[in-house]
Amino acid sequence: MKQEEIWNADAARRYDTPGTGMFAPEVLGPAVDLLARLAGEGAALEFAVGTGRVAVPLAGRGVPVTGIELSPPMVAQLRTKADESAVPVVIGDMATTTAPGEYTLVYLVYNTISNLLTQAEQVECFRNAARHLEPGGRFVVELWVPELRKLPPGQEATVWESAPGYIGLDTYDVLRQYVVSHHFRFDEGEQARLLRSPHRYIWPAELDLMAQLAGFDLESRHADWEGSAFTAESRSHVSVYRLPPSL
């Protein structure tokens, strides 16, 4: 499954869920608040900008936002909300594609760095962020913590969400740090719709080493966008990495 095949026109049409899920104000608001503070008076670059879930409200806060996005259908959906002058987008992958300008903030949200399926690509993503940042600039990564403690010996899958009309489960290949997320959506009928997406999971310590290879220091890590403490029980984290300031 290539990322271009997953994030096709059908996925782009179904991606936005205004007011609910990851678009809920209590989910989106704190993320935009923190990113606006970190950008300060400078500009922000979003890797994998998608349909503009974060970029559009962040731009609405007065932060100049540029995006890099692999999927033209996702950008087409973004264009129903903001034109090129409001949120310019460069088509390409987040590990190698460059955008014009220099930024105080690069950010990558909602587990998207795991869409890069090799360690080498993930390291290049950090290096690409560093190339775009001015001295002292920050790279923010939101990422889930692999739930391998829930995986008994001999079992390959964990159910991470079960709700009316939806079941989410992950199947793990622990040898390759590879996971496929399966999203089942269904109604009262007998049929269900399945969306699958492959990922390479990353432990926080490995993520920190990737950052060091690209010249970053870990500035902070919290369990969510509101600044809750990150603990051994946290299911995800928001990590802020910073380049050294110029001498």
Secondary structure, DSSP 8 states (H G I E B T S, - for coil): --HHHHSSHHHHHHH--TTSGGGSHHHHHHHHHHHHHHHTTS-EEEET-TT-TTHHHHHHTT--EEEEES-HHHHHHHTTT--TTTS-EEES-TTT---SS-EEEEEE-TTGGGGS-SHHHHHHHHHHHHHHEEEEEEEEEEEE---GGG--TT--EEEEEEETTEEEEEEEETTTTEEEEEEEEE-SSS-EEEEEEEEE---HHHHHHHHHHTT-EEEEEESSTT--B--TT-SEEEEEEE-----
